[in-house]
């Protein structure tokens, strides 16, 4: 990696790794906002007129989606609509299965798909995973689709990256989320229910089993033959079409209101969202020897439970550390206290749905790179960037205040760290109040 750009997507994320060979690797692209308030520009206009032209000259473009939330994937849909062949390869998270072999995230999403339609309550808790293989095949072709899980690896700019999470099997879903899916299954399992309830349960099982198989076929390590992948995607499409055809009749069952009541509970929606976050793809570079400028930890919206599970796999320090879930307090892990961070990426904005940036990042000695400072209590209170008192070791062997960085002083286009925050009006270094 030669440089890194983090785009101001408000409460969303889009981080682009770049190489000197004019290749890019984009991790997530989405926003919860309609407008980027810093520029008063529609997010779709920003994607079309700033982001696409910025990278259209790249010789190779890959994309990695960490999880299926709108603030990480809505931009991908728009980019593929405007430029179908923009990406050469797209990496998707696997569907993790528990110790019983059940893909509970998919099972829950199928209940939402069948009984809730497109109700706004789940607009932030995307069920976009269900048709992702079918839609990507139509746009980029199945040969460009790859899946990632713990133990997977991929390369960019001659650096190997190891995927630490999510686990493919024996995935530790929370007890609460397991109980929620069990409640839904109980509603549909009465022998006196009749109707299409047995057909729903059968199709749900068949879809999930095929989806997990499709993930395995699309993995780099166990990749199947092209015809196998095509046939698997066809079966997924057929199962989902059948469920969609049954939806109206299923919603007339006497137990349907009970299913919908469970799905509409705020605590259930929150737990599903948390389960999606916990299953985010987390990856870092593979160290061959000692620490280097290639050391980077990318975290999606991973939760403290995620980092408890992978704590032993993490390095003691990273050159670039991406704060999970927009740097909010709910995703801060005690594990981070023992990790040295040279540079911290925080993608948040005026619409900070999950809260402000937590104080632990403000107090960290690493240099923060913030997409938008108005989600930071330090900035709001002090009207200046916390990096003004931070030392940059790229500028001087003994360290120098970030204020002396030529990029921050306006004397150079390039920052020596190679890290930039990009918006329509500016390309910033580490001082968010410049």
Secondary structure, 3 states (H helix, E strand, C coil): CCEEEEECCCCEEEEEEECCCCEEEEEEEEECCCEECCCCEEHHHHHHHHHHHHHCCCCEEEEECCCCCHHHHHHHHHHHHHCCCCCCEEEEECCCCCCCCCCHHHHHHHHHHHHCCCCHHHCCCCCHHHHHHHHHHHHCCHHHEEEECCCCEEEECCEEEEEEECCCCCCCCCHHHHHHHHHHHHHHCCCCCCCCHHHHHHHHHHHHHHHHHHHHHCECCCCCCHHHHHHHHHHHHHHHHHHHHHHHHHCCCCCHHHHHHHHHCHHHHHHHHHHHHHCCCEEEECCCCCCCCCCEEECCCCCHHHHHHHHHHCCCEEEEEECHHHHEHHHCCHHHHHCEEEEEEECCCCCCCCCCECHHHHHCCCEEEECCHHHCHHHHHHCCCHHHHCEECCCCCCCEEHHHCHHHHCCCCCCCCCEEEECCCCEECCCCCC
